[in-house]
Amino acid sequence: MTKLNFKHFQCLSRIQKQRQTEQAPDSAAEQAPQADQKMAEGADEKGSEETLEAQADRNMTRQQRVYREMAKRAEKIRAERARDEREQRQKRQQEERERTFETRKQSEIAAQHRKKIIR
């Protein structure tokens, strides 16, 4: 580090320490209301999730919001497709059971008919 950079660094660190000492009493006073607020938010998880989402929205850039919305849409589409596939699978299984039942019934009728013919 050059002397100029070092002096600049010292000056910045001194300013930062001053700001921290100025904010220290304020932050202690603010911590109690924040704790109460966090307790209230903890009681209502959905409210806290919405609060976190709103806070995240404020901190995001436009592009990040767009990507986030795209991810939400993609997740909804995946869930919908999974639900549709599950319904289709259940429908196919039910049809297969019905076909098996019909086939079994027809074979029993044919067996009874053969028994009548043999007698």
Phi and psi restraints in degrees (value plus and minus 20) as a CYANA .aco file:
   2 THR   PHI     -96.5   -56.5
   2 THR   PSI     145.8   185.8
   3 LYS   PHI     -81.2   -41.2
   3 LYS   PSI     -60.4   -20.4
   4 LEU   PHI     -83.6   -43.6
   4 LEU   PSI     -65.9   -25.9
   5 ASN   PHI     -82.1   -42.1
   5 ASN   PSI     -61.2   -21.2
   6 PHE   PHI     -84.0   -44.0
   6 PHE   PSI     -63.7   -23.7
   7 LYS   PHI     -84.4   -44.4
   7 LYS   PSI     -60.4   -20.4
   8 HIS   PHI     -81.8   -41.8
   8 HIS   PSI     -63.9   -23.9
   9 PHE   PHI     -81.0   -41.0
   9 PHE   PSI     -63.7   -23.7
  10 GLN   PHI     -82.3   -42.3
  10 GLN   PSI     -62.8   -22.8
  11 CYS   PHI     -82.7   -42.7
  11 CYS   PSI     -65.7   -25.7
  12 LEU   PHI     -82.8   -42.8
  12 LEU   PSI     -63.0   -23.0
  13 SER   PHI     -86.0   -46.0
  13 SER   PSI     -56.4   -16.4
  14 ARG   PHI     -83.7   -43.7
  14 ARG   PSI     -65.5   -25.5
  15 ILE   PHI     -82.3   -42.3
  15 ILE   PSI     -61.7   -21.7
  16 GLN   PHI     -83.1   -43.1
  16 GLN   PSI     -62.3   -22.3
  17 LYS   PHI     -83.3   -43.3
  17 LYS   PSI     -60.6   -20.6
  18 GLN   PHI     -81.8   -41.8
  18 GLN   PSI     -63.4   -23.4
  19 ARG   PHI     -83.8   -43.8
  19 ARG   PSI     -59.7   -19.7
  20 GLN   PHI     -84.2   -44.2
  20 GLN   PSI     -61.4   -21.4
  21 THR   PHI     -88.3   -48.3
  21 THR   PSI     -54.4   -14.4
  22 GLU   PHI     -88.6   -48.6
  22 GLU   PSI     -56.2   -16.2
  23 GLN   PHI    -106.0   -66.0
  23 GLN   PSI     -36.7     3.3
  24 ALA   PHI     -77.0   -37.0
  24 ALA   PSI     -70.8   -30.8
  25 PRO   PHI     -83.2   -43.2
  25 PRO   PSI     -58.3   -18.3
  26 ASP   PHI     -84.1   -44.1
  26 ASP   PSI     -63.0   -23.0
  27 SER   PHI     -86.7   -46.7
  27 SER   PSI     -54.4   -14.4
  28 ALA   PHI     -86.4   -46.4
  28 ALA   PSI     -59.8   -19.8
  29 ALA   PHI     -88.8   -48.8
  29 ALA   PSI     -52.6   -12.6
  30 GLU   PHI     -98.9   -58.9
  30 GLU   PSI     -42.1    -2.1
  31 GLN   PHI     -85.3   -45.3
  31 GLN   PSI     -57.7   -17.7
  32 ALA   PHI     -83.2   -43.2
  32 ALA   PSI     -70.4   -30.4
  33 PRO   PHI     -82.7   -42.7
  33 PRO   PSI     -53.9   -13.9
  34 GLN   PHI     -85.9   -45.9
  34 GLN   PSI     -58.5   -18.5
  35 ALA   PHI     -83.7   -43.7
  35 ALA   PSI     -63.5   -23.5
  36 ASP   PHI     -81.6   -41.6
  36 ASP   PSI     -61.2   -21.2
  37 GLN   PHI     -85.0   -45.0
  37 GLN   PSI     -61.7   -21.7
  38 LYS   PHI     -85.6   -45.6
  38 LYS   PSI     -56.4   -16.4
  39 MET   PHI     -84.5   -44.5
  39 MET   PSI     -63.0   -23.0
  40 ALA   PHI     -84.8   -44.8
  40 ALA   PSI     -60.3   -20.3
  41 GLU   PHI     -89.2   -49.2
  41 GLU   PSI     -56.2   -16.2
  42 GLY   PHI     -83.4   -43.4
  42 GLY   PSI     -52.0   -12.0
  43 ALA   PHI     -86.4   -46.4
  43 ALA   PSI     -53.9   -13.9
  44 ASP   PHI    -133.7   -93.7
  44 ASP   PSI      69.5   109.5
  45 GLU   PHI     -81.8   -41.8
  45 GLU   PSI     -60.4   -20.4
  46 LYS   PHI     -83.6   -43.6
  46 LYS   PSI     -60.4   -20.4
  47 GLY   PHI     -82.7   -42.7
  47 GLY   PSI     -58.7   -18.7
  48 SER   PHI     -89.9   -49.9
  48 SER   PSI     -57.0   -17.0
  49 GLU   PHI     -82.8   -42.8
  49 GLU   PSI     -62.9   -22.9
  50 GLU   PHI     -84.5   -44.5
  50 GLU   PSI     -58.8   -18.8
  51 THR   PHI     -82.9   -42.9
  51 THR   PSI     -65.0   -25.0
  52 LEU   PHI     -83.8   -43.8
  52 LEU   PSI     -60.1   -20.1
  53 GLU   PHI     -84.1   -44.1
  53 GLU   PSI     -62.3   -22.3
  54 ALA   PHI     -83.9   -43.9
  54 ALA   PSI     -61.1   -21.1
  55 GLN   PHI     -86.2   -46.2
  55 GLN   PSI     -60.6   -20.6
  56 ALA   PHI     -84.2   -44.2
  56 ALA   PSI     -59.2   -19.2
  57 ASP   PHI     -79.5   -39.5
  57 ASP   PSI     -62.3   -22.3
  58 ARG   PHI     -84.7   -44.7
  58 ARG   PSI     -53.1   -13.1
  59 ASN   PHI    -106.0   -66.0
  59 ASN   PSI     -30.6     9.4
  60 MET   PHI    -107.9   -67.9
  60 MET   PSI     133.2   173.2
  61 THR   PHI    -102.6   -62.6
  61 THR   PSI     150.2   190.2
  62 ARG   PHI     -81.2   -41.2
  62 ARG   PSI     -62.3   -22.3
  63 GLN   PHI     -83.8   -43.8
  63 GLN   PSI     -59.9   -19.9
  64 GLN   PHI     -84.0   -44.0
  64 GLN   PSI     -58.8   -18.8
  65 ARG   PHI     -83.5   -43.5
  65 ARG   PSI     -62.3   -22.3
  66 VAL   PHI     -81.5   -41.5
  66 VAL   PSI     -66.4   -26.4
  67 TYR   PHI     -83.2   -43.2
  67 TYR   PSI     -58.2   -18.2
  68 ARG   PHI     -84.0   -44.0
  68 ARG   PSI     -65.3   -25.3
  69 GLU   PHI     -83.1   -43.1
  69 GLU   PSI     -59.8   -19.8
  70 MET   PHI     -82.2   -42.2
  70 MET   PSI     -61.4   -21.4
  71 ALA   PHI     -84.0   -44.0
  71 ALA   PSI     -60.5   -20.5
  72 LYS   PHI     -82.8   -42.8
  72 LYS   PSI     -64.9   -24.9
  73 ARG   PHI     -82.6   -42.6
  73 ARG   PSI     -62.9   -22.9
  74 ALA   PHI     -81.8   -41.8
  74 ALA   PSI     -59.9   -19.9
  75 GLU   PHI     -85.0   -45.0
  75 GLU   PSI     -60.8   -20.8
  76 LYS   PHI     -83.4   -43.4
  76 LYS   PSI     -62.6   -22.6
  77 ILE   PHI     -83.4   -43.4
  77 ILE   PSI     -63.8   -23.8
  78 ARG   PHI     -80.4   -40.4
  78 ARG   PSI     -63.7   -23.7
  79 ALA   PHI     -83.7   -43.7
  79 ALA   PSI     -61.5   -21.5
  80 GLU   PHI     -84.5   -44.5
  80 GLU   PSI     -63.6   -23.6
  81 ARG   PHI     -84.0   -44.0
  81 ARG   PSI     -62.3   -22.3
  82 ALA   PHI     -81.7   -41.7
  82 ALA   PSI     -61.5   -21.5
  83 ARG   PHI     -83.9   -43.9
  83 ARG   PSI     -64.2   -24.2
  84 ASP   PHI     -82.4   -42.4
  84 ASP   PSI     -63.2   -23.2
  85 GLU   PHI     -83.0   -43.0
  85 GLU   PSI     -61.1   -21.1
  86 ARG   PHI     -82.3   -42.3
  86 ARG   PSI     -64.2   -24.2
  87 GLU   PHI     -83.4   -43.4
  87 GLU   PSI     -62.3   -22.3
  88 GLN   PHI     -82.8   -42.8
  88 GLN   PSI     -63.2   -23.2
  89 ARG   PHI     -81.8   -41.8
  89 ARG   PSI     -64.5   -24.5
  90 GLN   PHI     -83.7   -43.7
  90 GLN   PSI     -59.4   -19.4
  91 LYS   PHI     -84.2   -44.2
  91 LYS   PSI     -64.6   -24.6
  92 ARG   PHI     -82.7   -42.7
  92 ARG   PSI     -61.7   -21.7
  93 GLN   PHI     -83.1   -43.1
  93 GLN   PSI     -61.1   -21.1
  94 GLN   PHI     -83.8   -43.8
  94 GLN   PSI     -63.7   -23.7
  95 GLU   PHI     -82.3   -42.3
  95 GLU   PSI     -60.3   -20.3
  96 GLU   PHI     -83.5   -43.5
  96 GLU   PSI     -62.0   -22.0
  97 ARG   PHI     -81.4   -41.4
  97 ARG   PSI     -63.0   -23.0
  98 GLU   PHI     -84.1   -44.1
  98 GLU   PSI     -62.7   -22.7
  99 ARG   PHI     -83.3   -43.3
  99 ARG   PSI     -62.6   -22.6
 100 THR   PHI     -81.4   -41.4
 100 THR   PSI     -63.0   -23.0
 101 PHE   PHI     -82.0   -42.0
 101 PHE   PSI     -66.4   -26.4
 102 GLU   PHI     -82.5   -42.5
 102 GLU   PSI     -63.4   -23.4
 103 THR   PHI     -82.5   -42.5
 103 THR   PSI     -65.1   -25.1
 104 ARG   PHI     -82.0   -42.0
 104 ARG   PSI     -61.6   -21.6
 105 LYS   PHI     -83.9   -43.9
 105 LYS   PSI     -64.1   -24.1
 106 GLN   PHI     -84.6   -44.6
 106 GLN   PSI     -59.5   -19.5
 107 SER   PHI     -88.4   -48.4
 107 SER   PSI     -54.7   -14.7
 108 GLU   PHI     -85.6   -45.6
 108 GLU   PSI     -61.7   -21.7
 109 ILE   PHI     -83.3   -43.3
 109 ILE   PSI     -62.8   -22.8
 110 ALA   PHI     -83.9   -43.9
 110 ALA   PSI     -60.1   -20.1
 111 ALA   PHI     -84.8   -44.8
 111 ALA   PSI     -61.6   -21.6
 112 GLN   PHI     -84.2   -44.2
 112 GLN   PSI     -59.5   -19.5
 113 HIS   PHI     -84.1   -44.1
 113 HIS   PSI     -61.7   -21.7
 114 ARG   PHI     -83.7   -43.7
 114 ARG   PSI     -59.1   -19.1
 115 LYS   PHI     -82.5   -42.5
 115 LYS   PSI     -59.1   -19.1
 116 LYS   PHI     -86.0   -46.0
 116 LYS   PSI     -59.7   -19.7
 117 ILE   PHI     -88.0   -48.0
 117 ILE   PSI     -60.7   -20.7
 118 ILE   PHI     -85.8   -45.8
 118 ILE   PSI     -56.2   -16.2
